[in-house]
Amino acid sequence: MTWIFGNARRDFLFLIAPGLLGILLSHWTLSHLNADFWLPIFGLIILGMIDSGHVYMTIWRTWLHPEERRSNTLYWVAPLAIFIVLIAWLQLGLPFLWTFTVYATIFHHIRQYYGIQRWYQRLNQQDLTASGYFLYLLTFLPVIAFHFREGMHAHYYTDHDIVFYPNPFLRNLFIALDVVCFIAWAIFELRRWRQGFREWNRIGSIFFPAAMYALVFLKGETAAEILFPLVLTHGIGYLGMMSLSLQRSRRQIFTNFMKAMFVLIVTAIAFGVFEFYAELEWIDIDQNYIHGISLLETILIGFYLTPLFCHYLFDAVIWKGNHREASLVYSLPP
């Protein structure tokens, strides 16, 4: 069986182990350690260096990649367009900016899981539309049920960036739908197993996010219990896949996987620490912009969010199966 990083152990290390570590840190470690001391440290590493920092890894396949940069005017137009839209949004005092950012992030995370299972399909030389549908259902349904839980105060940017509507009936309804979808998916995979298909790689790429999303969104009580597993899985997985793609597509610079990963880690730490500091000292992340803020504050928030939305948009381009470097990036591992 073919794996993205060459063998099952490496795929587990980059794509599954980070989520398990996040669960361990948020559910066990913080309850046994001095949370007042360790939580800010974990916050800097996980939310600053990994979550914020990984956004800037994309520049190595876009702005800092001359051939790619010249191949698509999107890399020049999008940042300016996004910045203008953000400035207008903030200056007009339109609501739901941070809410939109949170839900765009959730969608971006799920799209990465979708891309991973599509990568496995490519390695397995299969094309299963139903596999992608099951992945979407088994991740989106726990997220929807999360909004109907009672007593939830978890948030990311502000206290009101997630829309909660406590309703036990609707919560249980979407949980039941999630269970039904999981059973349907299990039947689908069992039928393929009986047909002789042994696709443990693709099956795992659906089972793990489905199980993790059910755990964090249906059982998680604190922001750490929800964010740590999601952020670590997404950020470390992205680090590994981006390192692999650079090694294959820009071999003249990134001569091996470890060199690519080192450059990306340095990039993430540098930009992540700077952004973490900016969040503390320069940028007010709250709903006050609705009542009017200065032009300087608006520009700072615009500069803060533009790389994030560029990352979301550019990822939708560089990881597509018909991208000009796709044959290199998704080639069979040696």
C-alpha positions, -999 to 999 in steps of 0.1 A, spaced: 0 0 0 13 35 -9 14 63 16 19 100 12 52 102 31 64 68 19 52 46 48 25 43 74 47 54 102 55 87 87 19 93 76 8 86 112 35 110 125 24 139 104 -13 134 99 -27 116 130 -2 119 159 -5 157 162 -42 154 169 -37 128 195 -10 150 211 -35 179 211 -61 158 229 -36 147 254 -24 182 261 -58 197 265 -76 169 284 -48 155 306 -17 176 307 -34 209 316 -55 192 343 -23 178 359 -1 208 355 -3 244 365 -26 257 338 -20 293 346 17 288 339 15 263 310 -15 276 291 2 308 278 32 287 267 11 262 249 -8 291 234 23 307 220 36 274 205 2 260 193 -18 291 184 11 314 176 39 294 160 18 266 145 -16 281 138 -6 316 128 29 306 116 18 279 92 -2 305 72 31 320 60 45 287 47 24 292 16 47 320 4 73 294 -6 50 279 -32 35 313 -43 52 347 -38 87 333 -33 83 308 -62 92 329 -93 77 305 -119 45 301 -99 42 338 -91 44 346 -129 19 319 -138 -11 335 -121 -21 371 -116 -42 360 -86 -11 362 -65 -10 400 -71 -46 408 -74 -60 388 -44 -40 404 -16 -50 439 -27 -86 429 -32 -88 412 1 -72 441 19 -97 466 3 -127 444 13 -114 442 49 -109 479 51 -144 486 38 -159 459 61 -142 475 91 -148 511 83 -185 505 75 -188 487 108 -205 457 92 -210 429 118 -197 393 118 -161 398 105 -146 376 132 -175 351 129 -168 349 91 -131 343 98 -138 315 123 -162 297 99 -138 302 69 -111 286 91 -133 256 99 -141 251 62 -104 254 54 -95 227 79 -121 203 65 -109 210 30 -74 199 40 -89 166 53 -107 163 20 -75 169 1 -57 142 20 -82 115 12 -82 126 -24 -44 123 -23 -48 87 -11 -73 80 -39 -47 92 -64 -21 70 -49 -45 40 -49 -55 49 -85 -92 51 -75 -117 79 -79 -144 76 -53 -168 106 -52 -188 90 -23 -156 90 -2 -154 127 -2 -191 131 6 -187 109 36 -157 129 48 -177 161 45 -207 148 64 -187 132 92 -169 164 99 -196 190 92 -223 173 112 -204 174 146 -197 211 139 -234 218 133 -244 199 165 -218 219 184 -238 251 179 -268 236 198 -249 224 229 -259 240 262 -235 260 284 -209 265 257 -187 296 259 -158 285 237 -145 311 213 -114 319 192 -112 356 184 -140 372 205 -167 361 229 -193 363 202 -176 349 171 -194 316 173 -232 316 171 -247 293 198 -283 284 199 -288 259 228 -313 233 218 -310 197 231 -334 183 204 -314 198 175 -282 188 191 -294 152 194 -308 152 159 -275 161 143 -256 137 165 -281 110 153 -274 120 117 -237 118 123 -241 82 137 -263 72 107 -237 86 83 -209 68 101 -228 35 98 -235 42 61 -198 49 56 -188 17 74 -212 -3 52 -197 14 21 -161 5 32 -172 -31 41 -186 -36 6 -153 -24 -10 -134 -46 14 -154 -76 2 -147 -65 -34 -110 -68 -27 -100 -32 -20 -76 -29 9 -74 9 13 -63 15 48 -47 48 39 -79 63 26 -100 47 53 -78 62 80 -79 96 64 -117 96 69 -120 78 102 -95 99 121 -110 134 113 -145 120 118 -136 106 153 -116 137 163 -144 161 152 -170 141 171 -148 142 202 -138 179 202 -171 193 191 -194 170 210 -174 166 242 -149 195 243 -157 220 270 -129 245 268 -113 264 240 -81 244 246 -100 210 243 -114 221 210 -86 241 194 -54 222 204 -63 190 185 -76 208 155 -47 233 152 -20 207 158 -35 183 132 -39 209 106 -6 228 112 17 198 115 0 180 86 4 211 65 41 214 75 47 178 63 28 181 31 43 215 22 78 201 29 71 172 6 57 194 -21 87 217 -20 111 188 -21 94 176 -53 86 208 -71 116 230 -62 143 204 -59 170 228 -70 165 248 -37 149 223 -14 172 194 -20 157 171 6 127 168 29 145 179 61 159 211 45 124 221 33 110 214 67 137 234 85 130 264 63 93 261 68 97 258 106 119 289 107 93 308 86 65 297 109 83 306 141 94 340 128 60 351 115 41 333 142 59 350 171 56 383 154 19 379 148 14 367 184 31 398 197 11 420 174 -21 404 187 -11 413 222 3 448 217 -10 464 185 -43 448 173 -76 450 192 -95 418 183 -130 426 194 -164 438 182 -156 475 189 -150 481 152 -188 480 147 -190 513 167 -162 529 148 -124 527 150 -96 548 137 -81 543 102 -48 532 117 -66 504 137 -85 494 105 -52 492 85 -35 471 112 -64 446 113 -64 446 75 -27 437 74 -33 411 101 -61 392 83 -50 396 46 -23 369 48 -48 345 64 -74 348 37 -46 347 10 -35 315 26 -70 301 23 -74 312 -13 -39 302 -25 -42 268 -10 -74 263 -31 -51 268 -61 -18 252 -54 -32 219 -41 -57 213 -70 -52 181 -90 -49 201 -122 -23 226 -109 8 229 -131 30 212 -105 4 185 -95 22 157 -113 53 164 -93 36 170 -59 14 140 -61 39 116 -77 45 82 -61 70 83 -32 103 65 -39 
